Amino acid sequence: MPRKYKSRALPRGIRIDRGYVFIRLFPNGKPFLKCVGRGNQPGVLDAAVIKLNQLREQVRLGKFSLDERAKRMTTEQAVQAFWELHASLKPARYTFRYFLKNFEAYFKGRYIDGITTMDMQRYKMQRMKGTATAKGISPQTFNRERTALVTLFNKLKEWKREKVIGNVKLPEENPVSPLSIFNEQLTARRRVLSREEFDRLYEASDYEMKRIVTMAVLTTLRKKDLMLLSKENYDPYTNELKGIQSKNALRGKTYCIPVNAVMKRILDQGPLDFTNFRKRFYGALKAAGLNNVQFKDLRRTGARTMLAMGHDIKVVSEHLGHSSIRMTEIYVPPVKKERQEASNTLGEVYNNIMDTHTQRPTTPTGVKTGVRPLNPFLSKSETYLNDNLKARLAQWESTCSTSKGSQVQSLHRAFFSNDQSPV
């Protein structure tokens, strides 16, 4: 093997073989050979030296590894790995399983590295449109499915980097991320019970249901948290209800609700009875004549009532157990009635602003109503040309015959009605 190439000395680790430039190393006693390019390419030796120094630095830092050639992973293998290592350990594992089942059925037999954003666009269209055997899903549902699939590709990259799933070939960019997200605020549920509607529901309910709906509004707790509520959740030293939110139990998210006199009386009577809850609750709704009402609307009703009474949105957010005020703003948006009241209040504050301007200003002397004034920005020369044009037209009219003069005069009146000038 020559130690020189085109009268240039070759450093150790660079070799020439049949006109090609190679890098050769022995990290950990194992041979490593990498082709840089053809020897007749300009600058190929300099690029090989730079690459050689980079590889030696990786070997020195322990970051260099002789991985086997990247293997291709099928969609079924990717879904199985994601289910075992991540999805099956989550509280929403059944939702994950539903999404993964549809994703696996659509891309069955394909390699995961061959899935593109265009493929995911077609998948989205089919999922929302539906098939002969399956009904289409709503945009809100696909938002959640998109989140699950984005997590799938991100986790595969993370596990490849941490050598959990070996050296597999994956897409360079996440093919699901470019998919648009539907704005759920446009279709968000905003049902709030008025005081009159709540009184009708209360009167139509049995004794136990009255306790449940009252606690739902006063505590703004979710149904599952109300079912688990007992005297053990009451802290007499701080006069608060304390517990862990069932929706976020794995994250250990807690709730802390101040207790008022009505809540204290209901708690002293024992736990809430949810036996045959669905039948009893919807029977009370029917007897009260209420439509389009769900039990979770009582939670929103309590939050909206606190805001209407003038309490700060930060206090309401903590009462609901939200992680941010932004979430509270989405959950309890302003209603039309309150916006109208705010507009009326603004009008009352500035009700006398037009008292001194009840009449329009009079027209200045010498200006005819309905006549467009001359352009004030005309120069003196342009004004002179206008006056000169009118004078010459008048002289021309006087020299014309009577028959022709009448036609010219009518044409003149059409252009210069009310003594206007053609500016």
Summary of the structure (lengths in Angstrom):
residues: 423
radius of gyration: 39.9
end to end distance: 92.2
largest distance: 118.4
contacts: 1003
relative contact order: 0.05
helix: 54%
strand: 10%
